[in-house]
């Protein structure tokens, strides 16, 4: 991780996590991701930053915004899934197609409100593909690796429930995952567009 003293620019190497606490958050209003892909998480200040599993609030990529107004009394975990760079400041009105952390958080809350596991997991995969995915031949692909535990935490179910649902979809030919539960996901259009 590299930071500049004036906090106008932050760089995070792939695989590293930058922790921001209330001191740093008081200096900033909003950050714009100018490069890379980040997982944004939060934890309580009273928890040990190195021992806690942060709650994932969303994923941001180049052009997306990270407003900090709701995070003042928390610790922010910025995990670089690819090497990332953030700049201080955000345009007053986001450009079309730009996501903010608020958008992600709202979508994840709405997914958790769905009635059953299959609907929640499907909606989560649709959101991830819509925001981060790409079409690769006959499949949609996610450019990040998420474990079944990660996906379960995001949609409010257990790892066992996600693994069971993935097994059903794999048997139906709707999902492929190279390298086991931690490999990249490939999803059939019928699952994403349905």
C-alpha positions in Angstrom: 0.0 0.0 0.0 1.2 3.5 -0.8 -0.4 6.7 0.4 0.5 10.3 0.0 0.6 12.6 3.0 -2.1 14.9 1.7 -4.6 12.0 1.2 -5.6 13.2 -2.2 -4.5 9.9 -3.7 -4.4 6.3 -2.4 -2.9 3.3 -4.2 -3.4 -0.3 -3.0 -1.6 -3.2 -4.5 -3.5 -6.3 -5.5 -4.2 -8.6 -2.5 -3.6 -5.9 0.1 -6.2 -4.2 2.3 -6.1 -0.6 3.3 -7.7 0.2 6.7 -9.2 3.7 7.2 -10.4 4.6 10.7 -12.3 7.7 11.9 -9.1 9.9 11.8 -8.6 9.3 8.1 -12.3 9.3 7.3 -12.7 12.8 8.9 -10.3 14.2 6.3 -12.2 12.9 3.3 -15.8 13.3 2.0 -15.8 11.0 -1.0 -13.3 8.9 -3.0 -13.4 8.0 -6.7 -11.9 4.8 -7.9 -9.7 5.7 -10.8 -8.3 2.2 -11.4 -8.8 -1.4 -10.3 -11.4 -3.4 -8.5 -12.0 -3.1 -4.7 -14.0 -5.0 -2.1 -15.3 -2.4 0.4 -16.0 -3.7 3.9 -16.6 -2.2 7.3 -16.0 -3.2 10.9 -16.5 -1.7 14.3 -13.7 0.4 15.8 -13.8 -1.7 19.0 -13.0 -4.9 17.0 -9.4 -6.0 16.3 -8.8 -4.9 12.7 -6.6 -7.9 11.9 -8.8 -10.5 13.5 -12.3 -9.4 12.4 -14.0 -10.5 9.2 -15.4 -7.2 7.8 -18.9 -7.0 6.5 -18.8 -6.5 2.7 -20.7 -3.4 1.7 -20.0 -3.7 -2.1 -17.5 -3.8 -4.9 -16.2 -0.8 -6.7 -14.3 -0.5 -10.0 -12.8 2.3 -12.0 -15.1 5.3 -12.2 -17.2 4.3 -9.2 -17.6 6.5 -6.1 -17.1 5.8 -2.4 -19.0 8.4 -0.4 -17.8 8.3 3.2 -20.6 10.2 5.0 -22.2 7.0 6.6 -18.9 5.4 7.6 -17.6 8.0 10.1 -17.8 5.8 13.2 -16.6 2.6 11.6 -13.4 1.2 10.2 -13.3 0.9 6.5 -11.5 -2.0 4.8 -10.5 -1.4 1.2 -9.3 -4.8 -0.3 -7.7 -4.5 -3.7 -8.9 -7.4 -5.8 -6.7 -5.9 -8.6 -4.2 -3.1 -8.1 -6.3 0.0 -7.3 -6.1 3.7 -7.1 -8.5 6.2 -5.5 -8.6 10.0 -5.7 -10.1 12.4 -3.2 -13.4 13.9 -4.4 -16.4 12.9 -6.4 -18.5 14.8 -9.0 -21.7 16.3 -7.5 -23.8 14.3 -10.0 -22.4 10.9 -10.9 -22.1 10.1 -14.6 -24.5 7.5 -16.1 -23.4 4.0 -15.3 -21.3 5.0 -12.3 -22.0 3.1 -9.1 -21.5 4.3 -5.6 -21.2 2.3 -2.4 -24.7 3.5 -1.4 -26.1 1.7 -4.5 -24.3 -1.5 -3.6 -25.4 -1.4 0.0 -29.1 -0.8 -0.9 -29.0 -3.6 -3.5 -27.5 -6.1 -1.0 -30.2 -5.1 1.6 -32.9 -5.7 -1.0 -31.4 -9.1 -1.8 -31.5 -10.1 1.8 -35.2 -9.3 1.9 -36.1 -11.9 -0.7 -38.1 -14.9 0.6 -36.0 -17.9 -0.2 -32.4 -19.0 -0.7 -32.5 -19.7 -4.4 -34.0 -16.2 -5.2 -31.4 -14.5 -2.9 -28.4 -16.3 -4.5 -29.8 -15.8 -8.0 -30.3 -12.1 -7.4 -26.8 -11.7 -5.9 -25.3 -13.4 -9.0 -27.4 -11.2 -11.3 -26.2 -8.1 -9.4 -22.5 -9.1 -9.6 -22.7 -9.9 -13.3 -24.6 -6.7 -14.0 -22.1 -4.5 -12.2 -18.8 -6.4 -12.7 -19.3 -9.3 -15.1 -18.6 -9.7 -18.8 -19.9 -11.9 -21.5 -17.4 -14.6 -22.5 -18.8 -16.6 -25.4 -21.9 -18.4 -24.3 -21.3 -17.7 -20.6 -21.2 -14.7 -18.3 -18.0 -14.5 -16.3 -17.2 -12.8 -13.0 -13.7 -11.3 -12.9 -13.3 -11.9 -9.2 -13.0 -14.9 -7.0 -15.6 -15.3 -4.3 -15.8 -18.3 -2.1 -19.1 -19.9 -1.1 -18.6 -18.3 2.3 -18.2 -14.9 0.7 -21.4 -15.3 -1.3 -23.3 -16.7 1.7 -22.3 -13.6 3.8 -23.4 -11.3 1.0 -26.9 -12.8 0.6 -27.6 -13.8 4.2 -27.4 -17.6 4.0 -25.0 -20.3 5.2 -22.1 -21.6 3.1 -23.8 -25.0 3.0 -26.9 -23.4 1.4 -24.8 -21.7 -1.3 -22.8 -24.9 -2.0 -26.0 -26.9 -2.2 -27.6 -24.4 -4.7 -24.4 -24.3 -6.8 -24.4 -28.1 -7.0 -28.0 -28.0 -8.3 -27.2 -25.4 -10.9 -24.0 -27.3 -11.9 -26.1 -30.4 -12.5 -28.5 -28.4 -14.6 -25.6 -26.9 -16.7 -26.3 -23.4 -15.5 -23.0 -22.8 -13.7 -19.3 -23.8 -14.0 -16.6 -23.1 -11.5 -13.0 -24.0 -12.4 -10.7 -25.0 -9.5 -13.4 -25.8 -7.0 -15.3 -23.5 -4.7 -12.8 -20.7 -5.0 -12.4 -20.7 -8.8 -13.9 -18.1 -11.2 -17.6 -18.4 -11.9 -19.1 -18.9 -15.3 -22.9 -18.5 -15.4 -25.4 -19.5 -18.1 -27.5 -16.7 -19.6 -30.7 -18.5 -18.5 -29.6 -18.0 -14.9 -28.6 -14.3 -15.3 -31.2 -13.1 -17.8 -34.1 -15.1 -16.3 
